[in-house]
Amino acid sequence: MAASTGYSRTSTSSKSLEVKWKMRVPRSPFCRGCDGNKSGIPWKCLPCVKTMELAYMEELQRQEELNNSLQQEMLAIRVGEVSLRDRMHDKQKEVSQLSIELNESESRSRIQSEHEQELVKYVKLGKEKHDSMVRIQSEILRENARLHEAAQSANEELTRISHINRDLEYSNQKMREENDRLHGQIALLMDTISSLRF
């Protein structure tokens, strides 16, 4: 009988894990690992107690390592989400600025078109000035094309980032499901350990 309740744990880290996971080594008086003292009443013997305790501590350590790994993965995902939101914010600012520049350029283009109509009325200004205005218009059109292309590229980048964010949300959901599954396994393990006490 003394062997069934007389052992204790000496590892501080093991005790801290016990407190964290709220689990205890079962102390059932009956030995299920061997025949005990072979006296007809199989009391739990010291070797079986040590074997159970070792297996229990290994399971605690495995659970702690798994929990730490999951916490690190969750932290990395949160950091990635923050970085992604920052990038999306920057891209939105860039698109807004490009939109402003595009509107300004289109406004300049309209003004230039009005100037051309005025120049038609005043052909006395000559071919040289007319050619100069055509050249300016070509430059504006090229600038418009560049701004349109930049705006399209920025919109495509926003779309890609949105897809990434959706994938991250899906990954978070999977991680939460995995956590729920692990908590279920922990609860099952606790029930199993509790049952060994009887």
Long-range contacts (C-beta under 8 A, 24 or more apart in sequence): 1-29, 1-43, 3-43, 3-44, 3-45, 3-46, 3-49, 4-28, 4-29, 4-43, 4-44, 4-49, 7-46, 7-49, 7-50, 7-53, 9-53, 9-57, 11-57, 14-57, 14-60, 17-57, 17-60, 17-61, 17-63, 17-64, 18-60, 20-64, 21-60, 21-63, 21-64, 21-186, 22-190, 23-56, 23-60, 23-189, 23-190, 23-193, 24-193, 25-52, 25-53, 25-56, 25-193, 26-52, 26-193, 26-194, 26-195, 26-196, 26-197, 27-197, 28-196, 28-197, 28-198, 32-196, 52-196, 56-193, 59-189, 63-186, 63-189, 66-182, 67-182, 70-175, 70-178, 70-179, 70-182, 73-175, 74-175, 77-168, 77-171, 77-172, 77-175, 80-168, 81-165, 81-168, 84-161, 84-164, 84-165, 84-168, 87-161, 88-158, 88-161, 88-162, 88-165, 91-154, 91-157, 91-158, 91-161, 92-158, 94-154, 95-151, 95-154, 95-155, 95-158, 98-147, 98-150, 98-151, 98-154, 99-151, 101-147, 102-144, 102-147, 102-148, 102-151, 105-140, 105-143, 105-144, 105-147, 106-144, 108-140, 109-137, 109-140, 109-141, 109-144, 112-136, 112-137, 112-140
